[in-house]
Amino acid sequence: MKKNLVLLCAFSVLAPARLHAGFDLASMNSSDPAISGGEAPAAPAAPDAPAPKEWTIMVFMNGKSNIESFAVRDLNRIETSGSSDRVNIVAELGRSRGLDGDTEEDGDWTGVRRYLVTKDQDPGRIASPVLMDLGAADMGDHREVASFVKWAKAEFPAKRYMLIIWDHGWGWIDPISPAAAGSKSISHDFTTGNYIKTTELGGIFADAGKVDLYASMACFMQMAEVAYELKDGADIIVGSEEVIQLPSLNFEDFLSYMLAEPGASAAEAGARMAETFREMYARPEYSDMLDRTKYGAQLSVIRSAALPAFAEKASAWARLAEKSEDIAAFRKAKTGVLRFEVGDEVTDPDKQISFYGDLYDFIEVLNSVLDPRRAGAEELKTAGEKLQRVISAGLVLKNVHLGKDRTGKDYARTHGIAVHIPGRPGDLINYHQSYTALAFDKATGWKRLIDHLESVGY
């Protein structure tokens, strides 16, 4: 019942958007001869539908968590560009009250609102018009994202569409409980306890249709496991293998580019998103932050069309790796690979329990320590090099990086796609063993390699 009331409220608030789309108030004037006293005039011509703009950029901003203040701030940052006559920018922003990170900015309202983002320079006030108030909508439900995308496509048609999901991310895993159903991926609504599972990501686009570019403004999301769920929903996928530290994406410079170059392709837009990200973190105030926090910065752009070829080469390499008896080489590769910061200096002091690593780098380390005298070593090495070529020359369009991690590993060793590589056993985090439900595992049998890597020890 409550959801129905929210939808009724939404339709009434949406009326201004429908007027904007070409609804003619004059058509409401009476033309009934019984009222006007004359002959009925010819039916008026239907108003022309607005010509589609070049891009509609949709930002799904789940601030119903401990980073609400950053969500409000980022919408204000997006307003410094605002929509133009050729680019629509729309946002769905959710807020709550009483959580860590709560802010009183912009009136400390709660709930979920949809906006047409307009240009404004006041960093403390959201000036964009509210087109819909959705009340207590669940932003941890993938169907809410689909609803947002469908609404944006209907109200703000364009030749190309971009969707950015803004919130916490955990790659493919569920970091709460091994008993939880599915896998916790992105958009954690702290008020409902819900989240968008990795296996639900494809459902967004099955329901709402494809977009040209999808980006995760969330940690750990540029993983093979995540990308394979998204491959039929977006041509270009942007995300980070690592933690994305706030201040998040470089919205100011990226959106300025989109307004100046509205004819940009999805590939060009993705590359510019990555370039502006690196430019921002290279500024002294942010590079100093990277040094202090001992995180590196990384963002990559991948082509969905290359994912099947990537999976084919990954599967071939994994099958050979499972057969290898070079236990010492695999242990060295597990120790030496560049891993990402799933834990911290207390829970994972030498960063070896972490189970997310750069796939290209893992192969690079393994190939450097394989014993050539062992049977199958050359074949495994060659298969690894073929997989690396697919990553560097086909899958990854752009990879940017800065800094070193807290163990001294340089982020120049990142190559744009992470994968689950088990580390040393530990109690870093519990996650549900639902790996075989993932599309990537169905395409590659990667879980068998995970089991093999666990069996070789550390």
N, C-alpha and C positions, 0 to 999 in steps of 0.2 A: 504494500500500500504506500509506504513512504517513497519508494522509487517512482511510482506513478505520479505522486504529487510533485516530485522534482522535475519530471519530464513536462508536466503541464506548465510549471513555472518557467522552464526553459523555453517553451514555445512562445510564451508571451513576451519574454525578454528579447527573443530573437527578432521580433518584428522590425526594429530599425535595420538589421542586417538585410532583411528581405526588401525593404524600401531601397536600400543602397544597391541591391542587385537589379533594380529596374521596375519594381512594383509601382504602378501609376495610381496616385490618389484620385486623379480626375475620373478614373473609371468607376469610382464609387458614387459619382453624382447620378441622380435619377434620370433615366431616359425613357421611362415608361410613359406611353402616350396618355394613359389614364391620369397620370400625374402632371405631365408637362403640357397637355392640351394640344399636342401636335402629332405629326407622324413620327413613328420611331425612326431615328437616324440609322444610317448604316453602322454596322458593328465596327468599332474602332479596330485598327490594326493592332495586332499583338506587339507589345514593345520588344525591341531587339534585345536579345540576350547580350550581356556585356562580353566584349571580346576577351578571351583568356589572356592573362598576363604571361610573362615568360616563366616566372617561378612563383610557387607558393611554398614558403618555408614554414614548417609546422614545428613548434617547440613544445614538447610535453614535459612540464616542469613539476615534478613531484617534490614539493617542499614539505610534505607531511611527515617530517622526520627531524633529525637533529641538525640538519643543514638548511633549515627554512630561511635563515637570514641571508644565506648565499643565493638562494633561489630568488628572493625578492630583489636582491642587489643585481643579479644577472638579468632579470627582466628590465630593470632600469638601464642596464648597459645596452641591452638590445634596443631600447627606445632611443638611444643616441643616434641610431640609423633610421629606424622606423620604416614603414612601407613606402613604396613609391608608385608612380604610375605604371611601372612595369614589373614590380616585385611585391607580392603580398607577404607579410610576416604576421603569423597568428600564433597565439600561445594559449596553453591551458596550464594554469598555475593553481596548485593546491597548497593550503596552509592549515596549521592546527594550532592549538594553544596548550601550554603547560609542558611541552617537551624540552629537553636540552636544546639549545640553539634557537629557541623561540625569540622572535623580535617584535617590537611594537611598531616598527616602521609601516607606513602606509595604512595606519589605523588599526593594526593588529586584528584584522578580520580573519574569520576561519571559513573553511569550505573550499570549493573548487570553482574557478571562474575561467571563462574563455574570453580572449581579447583579440581585437584587431590592433596590432602594435603600430602606434603612430610616433612620429618624431617628437622627442622631448629631451631637454637637457637637465632636468631636475633629478639628481641622484637619490633623493629621499622620498619621491612620490611617483606612483604609477599613474601616468596621465592618460594612457590608452583607454578607449571606451570598452566597457564590459558588455559583451554581446550575449553571454549566457551565464547564469548562475546555477551551477549544478548541485548546490548544497553539499551533502556529505558523500559525494561520489567516491568510489573505491579506486584509487590510482594504482593499486597493486593488482588490478584486474586487467588482463590483456584486452578484454572486450571494451574497456574504457578508452584505451589507446585507439582501437579500431573505430570507435564512435567518433572520437576527435578527428581522425583522418577523414572519415566519410563526410563529416560536417564541413571540414575545411575544403575538401574537394568540391562539394556541392555549392557552398557559398562563395568560394574564392577560386574559381577554375583557373587553371594555368596549363602551359605546355609541359612543364616539368614540376615535380614535387620532391621536396626534401623533408625528412622527418628526423628530428633530434629528440632522443629520450634523455632527460636530465635527472640524475639521482645517483644514489649509491649503486655500485655494481659488484658482483662477486664471481665474474666469469660464469662457469656452468654450474657451480656447486650450490649445495644447501648448507649454509654455515650454522644452522641452528640445532638440528637434531637428526640423528640417523633414522628416526622414525617418521620424519616428515615425508609427505608424498611429493614426488617430483624433485626438481632441482632449482634452487634459488638463484636467480640470475640478476634481475635488474628491477628498479622501481619498487622500493620497499615502502609501503604505506604503513607507518608506525601506528596509526590510529585503528586500522582494521587488522593488522598483523599479516596482511596478504602481500604478495609479490608476484612478479611475472616470471614464470618458470622458463628455463631455456627451451623446453619442448613446446612452449606456448607462443614463442616469438613468431614462428611462421604463421600462426593463426591470425595474427594482426593483419597480415597482408592477404591471406586467403579471404578474409572478411571484407577488408577495406580496399583491396586492390594494391598493385605495386606502387612503389615510389622509385624515383630515379636515384636518390641518394639517401642512405640511412646512416646516422651517426649516433654513437653512444657517448654522451658526456657522463661517463661512469667508469669506475676502475675495472681493469682486467678483462674487458669485453672483447678485445681483438684476439680471440681464440679460434682455433679450427672448429672446436665443438659448437661455438656460438655462431660463427659465420655460416656453417653448413645448414643451420636452421633458418638463416636469413636469405639463403642464396636465391630463392625464387621470389623474394619480396622486394629486392633492391638491386640495381645494377652495380652500384658502388657502395662499399661499406667502410666507414671510418671509425676507428676506435683505438684504444691504447692497450698494449700488453701489460702495462704497469699501472700503479696507482696514478690517477689524475689528481694532482693537488689543486685545491682552490687557490687561484682564481679561475679555474676551469678553462674553457676555450677562449680564444681571442675574438670575442663577438664583435668588438668595435671594428677592427680592421677587416675581418672576414666579411661582415655585412656591408661595410663600405665598398669592398670589392664587388660584391653581388649587385649592389645598386649601380655601380659604375659599369659593370659588365653583365648586364642581365641576360645576354645571349650565351653565357658560359655553359658548356656542357657539364654533365654530372662529374665526369672525370676531372675537368678543369676546376670545378667548384671544390671537389674533394681535395685535390692537390693544394689549392689555395688555403683551405681550412687547415691543412697540416703545416704549410709554410708559415701562416700567421701565428699558429700555436708556437712553433719554434721561435719565431721572432719575439714573441711576448716573453717567453721564459728565458731568452738570451739577455733581456734587459737587466741591468745590474741589480735592481731590487729583487727580481725573481731568481736570477742565477745565484745570488747570495742565499736566498731561501732554500734552493736545491742543495747548496753546500751545507747549510745548517742542518737540514732535516735528513741529509744523506740519502735522498731519493734522486734518481734521474728522471728526466722527462722524455716521453716517447709517444708518438702518434703515427699511425700508418693508415694507408688507403689501399683497399684491395678490390679486385675485380671479381664479381660473382661468377662471371662466365668461365673463369679459370678454375673454379673450385672442383668440378668433376675431374679434370686432369690432375689437379693437386691430390685429390683423394686416391686416384688410381696409382700414382707414384708413391704416395704414403703407404698404401696397402702393400704394394710390392716390396718396399723397403722393410716394413714391419715384419712381413713373413720371413724374410731372410734374417732379420735381427733375432727373431724368436729361435731360429735354428743355431745361431752362433754359440759356440762354447767358450768364447773369449770373455770369461767372467771378469777378469782384471780390467779389460778395456771398458766394459760397461760400467763398472764401479767408478772408474776414473771419469767417465763422461757424466755420470750422475753427480759426482762431486764438483766437476769443473764447469758445468753448464751455467749460463746466466739465468738465474731464477728471479722471480718477481716477489714483491714484498707482501705476501699473504699474512705473515706474522709481524714480529717486531724484534727489537734487541733483547727483550726479556723472554718472549715465547720461542724465538728461533734465533739465538745469538749469532750463529755462524751462517745463517740463511741456508740451511741444508734440509730442513723439514718441509719447506715450501714445495708445493707440487705443481707449480706453473713455471714453465721454462720456454725459452725461445727455441723453436724446433730446428731452425737452420744452425744455430750455435751448438745445439746438442750433437748434430751430425758432424759438425766441424771438429768438435773435441773428440768424438768417438773415432773419426777417421784418422786423427793424428796419433792415436794410441793403439789402433788395431795391430795385432801381431800378424804380419804378412805370411808367416809360416803355417798358420792355422787354415784348415779347410774352409773355403767359402769366404775368406777375408776380402779377396779382391772383388768378388761379386757383390758383397755387401757394400764395400766402399763405392763401387760404381753406381749402385742403386741409390746410395745416399747423395752422390753428386748430381744424379738426375733429378732427385727430389729438390735439392737446393736450386738447380737451374729453373725448375718450375716456379719456385717461390720468388726468386729474384727477377726472372725474365718474363713471367706470366701473371702470377697471382698478385704480387705487391706492386702497385703503381707508384707509391710514394711512401718513404719511411723517414721520419725525422726523429732526432734524439739529441739529448744534452746530458752531460754530467756522468757521474759514476755512482754505483750503489755503495752501501756502507761496508761492503767487503772489498771494495776497490775495483770491481769489474766495470769496465767502460760500457756505456750504453751504445757506443758504436758497434757493439757486438749484436745488437738487436737487428732483426731483418724483417720485422713486420707481422709475424704470426706466431702466437704462442700455442702450446698444447699441454695436456696433462702429462707430466713426467714425474712419477712418484719419487720423493726424496727419502731421507732417512726417517724411519718410523718415529712418531712422536705424537703428543697430544695437542698439536697446534690447533686443530679444529676438527669438529665432527661433520661429516657430510654423508648424505644419503647415497648408497651405492646403486644409483639408477643409471649408470653410464650406458648400459646396453640399450636404453630407450632413446638415446641420441641418434640423430640422423647420421652424424659423422661416424659413429661406431658401426652403424648398419652398412655404411659404404666402405669402411676400412678394416673393421674388426680390431680397432685400436685397443679395446679392453684386454684382448689377449696379450698385447705387448705390455700394457700396464702390469698385468699379472706376472709376466716374465721378468720385467725390470724389478718388481718387488722381490721375486724369488732369488735374484742374483745377489741380494744383500747390498751392503754399503761399505 
